[in-house]
Amino acid sequence: LIQINMRNQKYEERNPEKLLQSNREVIVKLAEVAFKQLMKGNMMFYEEDLIDSSIDVTDASLYSGICTEIFKQESVIHQRKVYSFIHLSVQEFLAAFYVFYYHINSTTEACFDSLENLHERIADKAVMNKNGQLDLFLRFLLGISLESNQRLLKDLLTPSENSSVSIRRTTEIIKEKIKDGHGLSTERSINLFLCLLEMKDQTLSREILEFVKSDKLSEKLSPAYCSTIAFILQMSEEPLEELDLKKYNTSDEGKRRLVPAVINSTKALLAGCNFTGQCCESLSSALQSPNCVLRDLDLNNNDLQDSGVKLLSDGLKSPNCQLERLSLGICVVALSW
């Protein structure tokens, strides 16, 4: 918006309505390019991509704060102009803006689809993307959908949409996706939780903190849900007194995903969890963190192997390590290192 105002003062006449219409048209066109190229996994695009979205290249170049013209050597003989947004997050935001703008302005059948269905379709695409390419795009879309943020963009989003009911439904859909799991990686699980925060919903966070502190942990937990639990425990202002993984009704993978929570736990009981040396990487990282509050670590009866103990040793040597008690009974270790 600052860049638009600067452009108005430098290049345009001072007719407010004309300026608003002109700016909206160019931003929507740039947003279309951002969306199309993001879906292709492209951070750079060519002049024909701009033209395909009806952008006058000379006009787009005036928006140096949004779309920067750069040069890329295509061959040893010729140079070809390529374009990019000043940062990937700008492209992701504009792409999200385009999806929401299209939703409220399109005259096609897609326009009549509910907002929560749109959110769910995009969320499904995001969680299937293994490299997280659509994570921030999804969060931007959900954030733009909030009525409070629509008001901030009122000059660009006309008409706005009453989204409070759809937002509530979307939060329930996302919470179910986290709880059900369905093969979600740790990163995608955490991103879905961040989506809830983007929509200003903290109910899952409160539910998890209450759940962890209760004695009723019989509910079967998906690995994705365990990733979310670990993330919330790490972010909690109040450290957990005791993290006992045997209390959690989950798979070995679920227990492995809970390990990062040791960083904000005074005592961690990880005995007999079928952990291998690979799990020690998270433990070592936690022990080396200046934010780690862990004092008592029980790793009895785990197949850590030499590689795992070596990783633990690296963590124990850290000046940040405050561990006072370590149990390694009945662990498979050759001590050859």
Secondary structure, DSSP 8 states (H G I E B T S, - for coil): -HHHHHHHHHHS-S-HHHHHHHHHHHHHHHHHHHHHHHHTT-SEEEHHHHHHTT--HHHHTT-TTTEEEEEEE-SSS-EEEEEEESSHHHHHHHHHHHHHHHHHH--SGGGGS-HHHHHHHHHHHHHH-TT-TTHHHHHHHHHHHSHHHHHHTTTTSSS----HHHHHHHHHHHHHHHHH-TT--HHHHHHHHHHHHHTT--HHHHHHHHHHHSS---S-B-HHHHHHHHHHHHH-SS-EEEEEGGGS-B-HHHHHHHGGGGGGEEEEE-TTS--BGGGHHHHHHHHTSTT----EEE--S-B-HHHHHHHHHHHHTSTT----EEE-TT-------
